[in-house]
Amino acid sequence: MNTSGSGESKKAGDRQSWLTGLGLAVPGAFLMLEFPLFGLALLVAVIALVSMAGRAIAGVGGLFVGIGGTWVALFGRVALECRADSGCTAPGIGSAVATSAGVLAIGALISIVAVVRARRS
């Protein structure tokens, strides 16, 4: 029997898992750029952590949103600020922005799937 209280606690658990993924993705995104091995290890640990909590989809969605959002902000700023007339060049930054936006979009889709699943159960 599913009571209203247990549904609310499930939603709160999904929200907490999503926020955990998001919060740990930001430093992980920076680490992946500076120290790829350590950044990847942190992100794998985050996925394991949210999976053990039983809310893997929401946590992974938050993780991808955090990584993609952080990278879009970083690479997007470089793309906007770095112009040849200012003595700064960033060839190929467009592909990094597009890849980052793709990671963000995947995270948004995973998060939507988590919300739909939570509402159905």
KEVEXVEX-101015 format. One record per residue: residue number from 1; residue in one letter; x negated, y, z of N, C-alpha, C in turn. Coordinates in steps of 0.02 Angstrom, whole numbers. Each point is the difference from the previous one (the first is absolute). Example, Ala and Ser with C-alpha at 12.3 -4.5 7.8 and 13.67 -1.06 7.14 Angstrom:
   pos   code      n_x      n_y      n_z     ca_x     ca_y     ca_z      c_x      c_y      c_z
     1      A     -660     -284      390       45       59        0      -45       60        0
     2      S       18       53      -36      -42       59        3       39       55       37
***
This chain:
   pos   code      n_x      n_y      n_z     ca_x     ca_y     ca_z      c_x      c_y      c_z
     1      M      -42      -59        0       42       59        0      -44       62        0
     2      N       12       44      -48      -41       59       -8       36       60       31
     3      T      -26       25       53       31       58       32      -29       64      -27
     4      S       33       54       13      -24       65      -23      -68       17       30
     5      G      -11      -18       62      -63       15       33      -58      -36      -32
     6      S        9      -64      -19      -55      -36      -31      -15       26      -69
     7      G       51       25      -36      -11       30      -65      -40       64        6
     8      E       15       38       51      -37       62       12      -72      -15       19
     9      S      -11      -51       40      -69      -16       19      -39      -27      -60
    10      K       34      -34      -45      -33      -24      -61      -21       58      -44
    11      K       45       50       -7      -16       60      -39      -58       38       33
    12      A        1        4       66      -54       34       35      -66      -37      -10
    13      G        3      -67       -1      -61      -40      -12      -26       10      -70
    14      D       45        4      -49      -22       14      -69      -31       69       -5
    15      R       32       48       33      -26       69       -1      -69        3       33
    16      Q       -8      -34       56      -64        0       35      -54      -34      -43
    17      S       18      -54      -33      -48      -35      -43      -20       45      -59
    18      W       50       34      -30      -15       45      -56      -46       56       22
    19      L       14       30       58      -41       55       25      -70      -24       18
    20      T       -6      -61       25      -65      -28       15      -41       -8      -63
    21      G       32      -28      -52      -34       -7      -65      -21       68      -28
    22      L       45       49        5      -14       67      -26      -58       32       40
    23      G        4       -4       66      -50       32       41      -69      -29       -7
    24      L       -4      -65      -10      -65      -32       -8      -25        2      -72
    25      A       45       16      -47      -20        4      -70      -42       62      -15
    26      V       15       55       36      -36       62      -14      -75       -7       13
    27      P      -21      -23       60      -72      -10        8      -27      -56      -45
    28      G       42      -50      -13      -21      -54      -45      -12       24      -71
    29      A       41       48      -23       -9       27      -67      -66       39       -4
    30      F      -16       39       51      -64       35        1      -58      -49        2
    31      L        7      -51       42      -54      -50        6      -10      -38      -66
    32      M       55      -14      -35       -7      -35      -64      -38       41      -51
    33      L        4       66        5      -37       43      -47      -73        6       20
    34      E      -14        5       64      -69        9       24      -37      -65       11
    35      F       33      -47       32      -30      -65       17       50      -54      -20
    36      P        2      -19      -64       53      -44      -25        9      -65       39
    37      L      -53      -32       21        6      -63       36       34        9       67
    38      F      -20       51       38       31       13       65       73       22       -7
    39      G       13       42      -50       68       22      -12       46      -57      -18
    40      L      -24      -44      -43       40      -58      -20       11      -46       59
    41      A      -51       -9       42        7      -43       59       52       29       48
    42      L        0       66        9       50       32       43       70      -11      -27
    43      L        9        8      -66       66       -8      -29       24      -72        3
    44      V      -44      -48       -8       19      -70        8       20      -13       72
    45      A      -35       29       47       17       -7       71       68       30       15
    46      V       16       56      -31       66       32        9       54      -45      -27
    47      I      -10      -29      -59       50      -45      -28       10      -60       46
    48      A      -54      -28       27        6      -56       47       38       22       63
    49      L      -15       59       24       33       25       60       75        8       -9
    50      V       21       31      -54       72        9      -11       34      -65      -18
    51      S      -37      -47      -30       29      -65      -15       14      -40       64
    52      M      -46        6       49       10      -35       63       58       29       39
    53      A       14       64      -11       56       32       33       66      -21      -30
    54      G       -1      -34      -57       61      -25      -31       34       51      -45
    55      R      -30       55      -13       30       52      -42      -48       16      -57
    56      A      -23      -51      -35      -53        9      -49       19       46      -57
    57      I       61       -7      -27       18       40      -58       -1       74       17
    58      A       29       19       55        2       71       19      -71       26       12
    59      G      -41      -39       33      -69       21       14      -42        8      -62
    60      V        7      -47      -46      -38        3      -63       25       60      -41
    61      G       65       13        2       26       59      -35      -30       64       27
    62      G       -3        6       66      -31       59       31      -74        5      -16
    63      L      -33      -58       -3      -71       -1      -17      -12       27      -70
    64      F       38      -24      -49       -8       22      -69       19       74       -8
    65      V       53       21       34       19       71       -3      -56       43       29
    66      G      -29      -21       55      -55       38       31      -62        3      -43
    67      I      -19      -56      -29      -59       -1      -43       12       43      -62
    68      G       56      -13      -34       15       38      -60        8       74       13
    69      G       34       18       53       10       70       16      -65       35       17
    70      T      -43      -33       37      -65       29       17      -42       10      -62
    71      W       -2      -50      -43      -39        6      -61       28       52      -48
    72      V       66        3       -6       31       51      -44      -20       69       25
    73      A        3       10       66      -18       66       29      -74       16      -14
    74      L      -44      -48       10      -72       12      -11      -17       11      -73
    75      F       20      -48      -42      -17        4      -71       39       55      -35
    76      G       62       11       22       40       54      -29      -31       68       14
    77      R      -25        9       60      -33       63       16      -62       10      -44
    78      V      -39      -53       -8      -59        5      -43       21       18      -71
    79      A       52      -33      -25       24       14      -68       23       72       -8
    80      L       32       27       51       25       69       -3      -55       52       10
    81      E      -47      -14       45      -50       49       19      -63       -1      -43
    82      C      -16      -57      -28      -64       -8      -34        9       14      -74
    83      R      -24       57      -22        3       20      -69      -71       13      -26
    84      A      -10       -9      -64      -66       10      -30      -24       71        8
    85      D       45       48       -3      -20       70        6      -25       18       70
    86      S       15      -42       49      -23       13       68      -65      -38       16
    87      G      -27      -33      -51      -62      -38       11       11      -69       28
    88      C       62      -20        5       17      -66       28       32      -41      -56
    89      T      -23      -61       -7       31      -45      -49       19      -65       34
    90      A       56      -26      -21       23      -65       27       29      -40      -58
    91      P      -45      -27      -42       26      -38      -57       35      -64       22
    92      G       55      -14      -31       37      -61       15       40        1       64
    93      I        9       59       30       38        3       63       74      -15      -12
    94      G       23       10      -61       70      -13      -16       19      -73       11
    95      S      -45      -46      -16       15      -71       11        2      -17       75
    96      A      -41       34       40        2      -11       73       65       26       29
    97      V       23       57      -25       65       28       23       57      -47      -20
    98      A       -2      -25      -62       52      -45      -24        1      -65       40
    99      T      -58      -28       14       -4      -62       39       27       12       71
   100      S      -18       56       29       23       17       67       76        8        1
   101      A       28       33      -51       72        8       -5       34      -68       -8
   102      G      -33      -46      -36       27      -67       -7        2      -37       66
   103      V      -53        6       40       -1      -31       67       55       29       44
   104      L        9       66       -4       53       33       38       68      -25      -22
   105      A       11       -7      -65       64      -24      -26       14      -72       21
   106      I      -52      -42       -1        8      -69       23       20       -1       74
   107      G      -33       42       39       18        4       71       71       23       11
   108      A       22       48      -41       70       24        6       49      -56      -18
   109      L      -15      -39      -52       44      -55      -19        2      -54       55
   110      I      -58      -17       27       -2      -50       54       39       26       61
   111      S       -6       64       14       37       29       57       75       -3      -12
   112      I       21       14      -62       72       -5      -17       25      -71        8
   113      V      -40      -49      -22       19      -70        8        7      -16       75
   114      A      -44       25       41        3      -12       73       64       30       29
   115      V       19       59      -22       61       33       25       61      -40      -21
   116      V        2      -22      -63       57      -39      -24        6      -65       37
   117      R      -56      -34       11        2      -63       38       23       11       72
   118      A      -22       54       30       20       14       69       75       13        5
   119      R       27       33      -49       72       15        0       43      -62      -13
   120      R      -27      -46      -38       37      -62      -15        2      -48       60
   121      S      -51        3       42       -1      -48       56       28       29       63
***
